[in-house]
């Protein structure tokens, strides 16, 4: 795994960095011990199988999604378990302080029967565009400011095949093409249902959170057909 130096990227030549990525090589691939044993075991056994089934259901279908417009996918899922697994992933991706400062989120995850998730937490997703992506990303809580008067965005992101996942806190999504799945919280643990998703294929090329530009857009040239 190559850990990019975000400060170097911000003050350097983005095009050069994308052509010849630099950073610290970390042996052993992507992975760290970030959850305690009981949290890891409980969330993994409660929610992991449902999330794996959800991924398998979508994986074969997502290749049929059109470019530039959302595709509608209807798949079976155990929605609340999928949502709680995603939230557990965000707790794992962030520093310990994230969980400490959001005990209501932790309670929702660690009580498998809980269905009350405060409104300030919103979860969104898109499909990771495998064909046009060149990177994977995981970012802790990030702020995105707009100079056009729009409200700033506060979010955490995990981009790794097959999904681009975003957790927003007191914030709208950083990209309007992301589809909200917070409503998965309304289901009961263990209940399976068909869910309808309207998903865009979004490429991941740069190291910047919520940057879903294609290589052609970054280089300011038409995207290859």
Helices and strands as residue ranges (DSSP letters): E 2-3, H 6-10, H 14-19, E 24-25, H 37-43, I 44-48, H 49-62, E 71-77, H 79-93, H 96-101, H 103-110, E 121-128, G 130-132, E 137-144, E 153-160, E 163-169, E 179-180, G 182-186, E 193-199, E 201-202, H 215-218
